[in-house]
Amino acid sequence: MDQAPIPGTEPGSLCLLRTSAIGDVTHVVPLLRTVQRHWPRTQLTWLIGKLEHRLVGDLPGVEFIVFDKHAGRAGFRSVREKLAGRRFDALLHMQVALRSNLLSLAVKAPLRIGYDRARSKDLHGLFVNCRIPARRGDHVLDAMASFLEPLGLKQTEVRWDIPIPDEAHAFARMHLRDDTPTLLVSPVSSHRLRNWRPERYAAVMDHAALALGWRVALCGGPSAFEREFGDAILAHTKTRPLDLIGKDTLKQLLALLQRASLVLCPDSGPMHMANAVGTAVLGLHAASNPARSGPYSDRQWCVDRYDEAARKFRRKPAEALPWGTKLEHRGVMDLIEVDDVIERLEAFAAAHGDRMVLRAESPQR
């Protein structure tokens, strides 16, 4: 019978299971960097989603096994075939959805680390035999990092260094050519009730261009909804921002985010991508708690109406809600006013002053 690794000793192999989504995948990267720093001989395998693989699939020293959730049974079969006959010292099962729980059956490991009971769902506890510490108040990234604790390792440094290819940097330079301060707006979350009103985005974008003299760029994915949402914003703008919706890849977006001065967005994947490359984020939070899922490194530029939303929609303060409660109610983002966002935008501009020029391509931290 396989023996679980002794805590504090370097395991021979680890399998990580986190297939989605983009933001959560960025939160896993510092965990990998921690393992690589402290246990350089440990073989790392990551079960990851098809889209998410496009963002981090070139991380050095990591084997990726791609799971295509849209392929149905064939997707599960493909993973089982790739893992047939293999065993790992431990599985870090960092996703609680039923699909992921079933996928974890393809991984053979004596130690199967999962979430604590408070954060478990979809029978997650049946697929693990060890749980991370139960803590209230953890940011999602810190919760991911705690999967190392049963192995005797603690994450004390947060580092991303997600590779950005030269062609992606070239794409970003082509569109953001000079050192003009730039507001990059990524307006759409896949959780639609987290999205702000198009006319309010337009008002902030016009203020950045007309009152502050900034360049403003609009970005987003290739879906029809994101194109329609972007068009609704543009229909309300007095100025003409650079429209990059549907024109970039994930790596090109990462390069654009790195070159921006400030990123305006709801709680979404681009928020965490921007944070990973060291760019400040003006995040819009009412449906979700920025202390749990806001930009990890710096939340001082965010607008936080989460407590107000809790009092309006749940009739209690945010501190009385279970940690991680989402308040995705119709109209919740209307609690964020245009003036709230302009105040943070101007505060950021005032704080950075002459230092606020186009950010150079530099290592992520």
C-alpha positions, 0 to 999 in steps of 0.5 A: 500500500502506498504511504502518504508523504511525511509532513515536511519531507519533499514529496516525489510527486504532487497532482493539483486539480483546479480546472477553472476559472481564470481568476482562481487559476491565477491564485494557484500559481503562487502555490506552484512557485512555493513548491518549486522554491522549497521542493525543487525535485517534486514533480508537479502535475496540474489538471486544468481546464482547456481555456485556463491552460492557454493562460498558464500552460507554459509555466516551466517545470509543470506537467499539464493535463487538460480537461475539456469539460465541454467534451462530456464523457470523452473529456473524463476518458481522456484524463483517465487514459493519460493518468492510467498506471500513474500514482502520486504522493498527494492530490491537492483537490482544490475544486468542489464542483461535482464535475471536479469531484468525479474527475478526481477519481482518475488520480491515484494518491494515498493523501487526498487533500480537500477543503474544510467542511464549511467550504465543501459541497457536492459531496466533496468530502467523499473524495478526500481524506484530509482537509485544509484548516477551517478559517474565516477571513481567508482570501481565495489565494490564501485558501489555495496556499493552505493546501500545502499545510498538511504537507508541512509547507507554508506559503510565505511569499506570493510570486506569479511570473506567468510567462508572457511571450514576445508576440504578446508584448508586441501586440500590447506595444502596438496598441498602447504605443507611448507612455500616456497614462492608460485606463484599461476597462474590462467590463464583463464578468461571466457572473452577469449580476456582477456587471455594472451598467454600461452608461456608468462605465461610459461616464467614468471612461469619459472622465478619465479621457476629458478631465485627466487626459488619459488614454482609455482602452476597452477590452473583452472576450470574443463572445457575443455578449461581451461585444454587445456589452461593449457596444452599449458602453460605446453608445454612451461615451462622448469620447472614443476609447480604443476598442480591443474587445475580441481582438486579443488572446489571453496572453495578449490580454496579460501583456495589455494589463501589464502595460496599463496604469490602472484596470477598471473591472468587476470581480472577474478573471482580468482583475486577478490577471492584472494583479498577477502582473503588478497592475493596480485595479479599480475593482467594483464590489457589491455582489462579492466581498473584496476581502475574499475575492478582490485583487490580492496585492492591493485593494485600496483603489476598489469600491466596496459596497458589499456590506451595504448590499448585505444590509439591503438584500439579506437584512444583516451586516456582511460580518454576519454572513457566512464567509464567501457569501455571494450577493448576486441579486438583480440591481446589486451593482447599482449600489456603486455610483459613478461618483464613487468610481471617479473618486477612486480614479482621481485618488489613484491619479493624485497618488501617482502623479508624475510617476504615472506613465505607461508601465514598462514590461517587467517581471511580475511579482 
